[in-house]
Amino acid sequence: MTTSSIYRHEYYVEKRTGSFADNLVTFGLAYILDSIADRQARVTIKDAGPHFTVSCEPPLQANRVTNCQFFTGAFMLITLDRKTKQKLIKGTDIPIANVAAMPGIAPDYEQAKENNAQYWEWRKRVGNQWKHLPPPVEPHPDWELFRAINPSALQANNSAAAEWWRGRAIFAELLKVVLMYASQLPNDEVGAARYWIEVCKQNNLRPKKKITASQLTNPTQGKGIANTKAVFARPDNLEQFWLIEYLKWVGLRWAGFTRLIKNSKDRKVYVLAPHHLDWKHHLEIRERFHTLMIGSGGAIQLDALVALHYTKAMLDYVHVAQQDSLLNSLFGSSHGVNKAVYGLDSAYYKDLGQSAAMMNIARIGLPTWVQPQQPADIARYEAVLDEHIRIVRSLDENKGEEYELLRLYRDFLSASDLYALLAFTDAYAGFVIQRDKLAPQLTVQNLEVIMSSLAPPLSKITQSRGFRNLAYAIRMATVEAHRRNLKRNQGKYNISYEVRYGLGQELLRKAAYRNEFIIALSEFIHDYNAENARKRERQERESGNDRPRGSRSDVSIHDIDDILALMDEYGDPQMIASLLVAYGYASTYQRDETYAGLEETDESVSVDDSDVQDIEEEE
């Protein structure tokens, strides 16, 4: 390939590994194109099936490369040698003094560790006032990445960043190597490597041909045998062309996210899976996302939180910008959040002491039911995401039932399917009232936002008068009755009712068979109305008031007729039962004025509005 043909509109990255390693190379390439253009071009990443396309508009020109000043998207990490007690850039022969005057090239791990510890100690000391006070020191924005790199991937990272740094004397030629690699399909790795070696010889430089491929950026590779033929191979580290590894480290910094699993030293790494993503939009969203992702969590809990928080960061970006064109660019008219990003590819690394083993790779999808059509929709979807984040954070993955709830919720989040949602709401319904304090509830209003995106025809069911009245009856016999019995609410009402703890599970068990479900529902209605009648009679006898504060409305014949008609029309008693339980165990937050006669009481969610998050740093 001639060097003149590398200045173009589109560049390519093959999908070679089937893992997020390909994503990392793509984001690394996008960073370099954006830097060459001095952020004056529009750089866009697009998933083209067997490869990624990174476009640059206007196309790169030769003078941009020739006149480009040195930059780097990755870093070498200065660490402390435990034996000599001296600081060094491990894996390289570069003296610290040579990079000391170049900000961002080689951050000090020990200093970043100290700053991070001081910051979190200050957060714990000042409590909730931290938002209104200036911190004594800010933690380094890449601190979590520092911890992921040191010690197991330290030499691999430093070696790649050092090779890029050594090329600063012939930086234009180094940039040409990147462009040469990505200017054709299949990617010209051999030609790019040969050109770089030749240029280095002409300038009396000694380049490295290959470096170790770290498993942190290559989750499907690592120490082991990787030959395609049945020949003997030593179980040594795998090596690759250094420039490709460098692009992965750049991509990990600018498109990756990592956290330790709560109460362990296991680690999860997430990398964006782009669909059609503008680089400038990506940087804005990334900054908001990292701000939102405070604290740690369990493995499944983190999966759910990264998807929810990333989606919220996108909504927040659109909300602040207040541009219809940006809304359409990120969400489109029907794609929802997947128009820009499919989700996040993840890898789970099990701590083995001195090293870590990759245990699992997966993709967590973004909630495709987030489909804002206009700026006014943003607040509705943000309210839904906030509610789900509160619920996910309240669950403890180390407890069997709550682990299963998180697993069901993650399935729904990735599938964005009605029945996956109902599987979660079915299981969560019984959990809500099992504790001395009500767990965070789903709300009717936010359920309807999701339903309108997942299955718009279901609005005929959920807006039915009979459906609403029966859901109200279930709510008043379960979560509302339980809420009134809590110590902080005792004495607030003139009347209290029996708590039907297993009602939701009973209805769902019977829902597989239409007749059995109707019998179970009828028995509940009979008991519910009978209890109402007894309470009214007692109140009238004792105080002369048959409608005291906190009394409930009966289920009417018309309500039963409505629900039976819906079952006849839809022919799916399980779906209707699940919807009834979901709405019945959800909160309304306010009086439902839509249907006269339903005297809903104060149903504010009984959780701490501060929604305290886990902000403890895990050492």
Secondary structure, 3 states (H helix, E strand, C coil): CCHHHHCCCEEEEECCCCCHHHHHHHHHHHHHHHHHCCCCCEEEEEECCCEEEEEEECCCCHHHHHCCCCCCCCCCCEEECCCCCCEECCCCCCCHHHCCCCCCCCCEHHHHHHHHHHHHHHHHHHHHHHHHCCCCCCCCCCHHHHHHHCCCCHHHHHHHHHHHHHHHHHHHHHHHHHHHHHCCCCCCHHHHHHHHHHHHHHCCCCCCCEEECCCCCCCCCCCCCCCCCCCCCCCCCCEEEHHHHHHHHHHHHHHEEEEEECCCCCEEEEEEEECEEEHHHHHHHHHHHHHHCCCCECHHHHHHHHHHHHHHHHHHHHHHHCCHHHHHHHCCCCCHHHHCEEEEEEEEEEECCCCEEEEEEEEEECCCCCCCCCHHHHHHHHHHHHHHHHHHHHCCCCCHHHHHHHHHHHHHHHHCCHHHHHHHHHHHHHHHCCCCCCCCCCEHHHHHHHHHHHCHHHHHHHCCHHHHHHHHHHHHHCHHHHHHHCHHHCCCCCCCCCCCCCHHHHHHHHCCCHHHHHHHHHHHHHHHHHHHHHHHHHHHHHHCCCCCCCCCCCCCHHHHHHHHHHHHHHCCHHHHHHHHHHHHCCECCCCCCCCCCCCCCCCCCCCCCCCCCCCCCCC
